[in-house]
Every structure is written in C-alpha cells, then in structure tokens.
C-alpha cells in the first residue's frame, strides 16, 4: 500500500493548486448580503493576539460541501436567532460570522480570494488566510432591543412630548 501514498499526496496538492488558480466569481444573488470584498485573516498579524478578522460570532466547516449561499444562510439564521452582519468564507470550506470585522483586517484585491468553494467550484470562497466577505447593509441589520432599552427610549420620548 505504500506506493499509493505518494499518488494520494500528489492528487491532494494538485487539487489545492487547481483551487488556487481557478477562475471564480463572487456571489451576487443574495437578497440579504452584499459582497464587501476580499480581506486578510488577522490571526497571523502582529498585535492581533491571534484573533480572527470575524471573531465573536459563529462558524462552521463543511468539508466538500461549502457554498456561498450556505454560509450566508448560516450567518443570517445564526445561533439563538442572531443575525450576523458579516459573513466570510475561507479555505474553500470555512464559514465565519460576526457583527463586525477587525479594524486591522485589510481589504485586498478580489483576485486574492481565489479558492473555489468545495460545494460549487465556480464561486470564490476566500483563500489561504483570506476571506471573501459579505455584509448586510446598515438599513438591513436586524437588532434585538432589550425591554429595558425600549422602556428607556419610550420614557425619554414621553418626557420630550409632554415638555
């Protein structure tokens, strides 16, 4: 069985090279998210404390299955009903969701996010330490207000109206 290992390794390296050189498109069909750009991952950036560009949210890895719509749906219908403002795809199979993107994450040329999604090889799903980032426009962000916050707002409005 030893002779098959080099062949499998060569096949794996060929697949990675094909993903990196594939001509891929950005996804533009979402009614919720718009393409925001290709951004660098921040785990390797000095001073980042190894935090991610999209941290504090949710993530999932779908080896062999990930697509942009799958990631956007996951981020829009997140854990505990959270609607994440940012969705990012990395390494052709990873989906990252967060409410903000790290300030030290720099926008790159879109061609840097050249890994094809493992579930749809015509769409871009980031790259090696690079994220294809999608964002909900400001007007579309769905936020949950606490009852205490709503009570405070209404009391301020009532005080203003009676003055």
C-alpha positions in Angstrom: 0.0 0.0 0.0 3.0 2.3 0.3 3.1 3.3 -3.4 -0.4 4.8 -3.2 0.5 7.4 -0.6 2.7 9.5 -2.9 -0.1 9.3 -5.5 -2.7 10.5 -3.0 -0.4 13.3 -1.8 0.2 14.4 -5.4 -3.6 14.3 -6.1 -4.2 16.4 -2.9 -1.6 19.0 -3.9 -3.0 19.1 -7.5 -6.5 19.8 -6.1 -5.2 22.7 -3.9 -3.3 24.2 -6.8 -6.4 23.9 -9.0 -8.4 25.6 -6.4 -5.9 28.5 -6.1 -5.7 29.0 -9.8 -9.4 28.6 -10.7 -11.3 31.4 -12.2 -14.0 32.0 -9.7 -16.8 34.6 -9.4 -18.2 36.5 -6.4 -21.7 35.6 -5.5 -24.2 38.4 -6.1 -27.6 36.6 -5.8 -28.3 37.2 -2.1 -31.3 39.3 -1.1 -29.7 39.9 2.4 -26.0 40.2 2.0 -23.8 42.1 -0.5 -20.3 41.4 -1.4 -18.0 43.6 0.7 -14.6 42.4 -0.6 -11.6 40.2 0.0 -10.0 40.7 3.4 -7.0 39.2 5.1 -7.3 36.9 8.1 -5.8 38.5 11.2 -4.6 35.5 13.2 -1.1 36.0 11.9 -1.0 39.8 12.0 1.4 41.1 14.7 -0.6 42.6 17.6 -3.8 40.7 16.8 -3.4 38.4 19.7 -4.3 35.6 17.2 -7.9 36.8 17.0 -9.8 36.4 13.7 -11.0 39.1 11.4 -14.5 37.9 12.0 -14.5 37.0 15.7 -17.1 36.8 18.5 -19.7 35.1 16.3 -20.3 31.7 14.9 -18.5 29.5 12.4 -18.9 26.1 10.6 -16.8 24.0 8.4 -18.4 22.0 5.6 -15.7 19.9 4.0 -16.6 19.1 0.4 -19.9 21.0 0.7 -19.5 24.7 1.4 -21.1 27.2 -0.9 -21.6 30.9 -0.5 -25.4 30.7 -0.1 -24.9 28.0 2.6 -22.6 30.3 4.5 -24.9 33.4 4.1 -27.9 31.4 5.3 -25.9 30.1 8.3 -24.9 33.7 9.3 -28.3 35.1 8.7 -30.1 32.4 10.8 -27.3 32.1 13.4 -27.2 30.7 16.8 -30.1 31.7 19.1 -31.7 33.8 16.4 -28.7 36.1 15.9 -28.5 37.7 12.5 -24.8 38.4 11.9 -23.9 41.5 9.9 -20.8 39.9 8.3 -20.2 36.5 6.7 -16.9 35.4 5.4 -15.7 32.3 3.6 -12.1 31.0 3.9 -10.1 28.0 2.8 -13.0 26.9 0.4 -14.9 25.2 3.2 -15.0 27.5 6.3 -17.8 30.0 7.1 -17.3 32.7 9.7 -20.0 35.1 11.1 -19.6 38.2 13.2 -21.2 41.6 13.9 -18.1 43.5 12.9 -14.8 43.0 11.0 -11.5 43.6 12.8 -10.0 47.1 12.1 -6.7 45.5 11.4 -8.1 43.4 8.6 -7.1 45.0 5.3 -9.0 44.9 2.1 -7.2 43.1 -0.7 -7.6 42.7 -4.4 -10.5 40.5 -5.1 -8.2 38.2 -7.1 -6.5 37.2 -3.8 -9.7 35.3 -2.7 -9.2 32.7 -5.4 -10.2 29.4 -3.8 -13.2 27.8 -5.3 -15.9 26.7 -2.9 -15.8 23.0 -2.3 -19.5 22.8 -2.9 -19.6 25.0 -6.0 -16.3 25.4 -7.9 -17.5 28.5 -9.8 -17.8 30.7 -6.7 -15.0 32.2 -4.6 -14.7 31.0 -1.0 -11.7 33.0 0.2 -8.2 31.6 0.2 -5.3 30.8 2.5 -5.7 33.3 5.3 -8.1 35.4 3.1 -11.8 35.9 3.5 -14.5 36.5 0.8 -16.6 38.9 3.0 -20.3 39.7 2.6 -22.1 42.3 4.7 -25.7 43.2 5.5 -26.2 46.9 4.6 -26.8 49.1 7.6 -30.5 49.5 7.0 -31.0 45.7 6.8 -29.4 44.9 10.2 -31.8 43.2 12.4 -31.1 44.0 16.0 -32.9 42.8 19.1 -33.6 45.6 21.6 -33.9 44.7 25.3 -37.2 45.5 27.1 -35.2 47.9 29.4 -33.7 49.7 26.5 -37.2 50.1 24.9 -38.6 51.4 28.2 -35.8 54.0 28.4 -36.4 55.2 24.9 -40.2 55.4 25.5 -39.8 57.3 28.7 -37.4 59.8 27.1 -39.9 60.3 24.2 -42.8 60.7 26.6 -40.9 63.3 28.6 -40.0 65.1 25.5 -43.6 65.0 24.2 -45.0 66.4 27.5 -42.5 69.3 27.7 
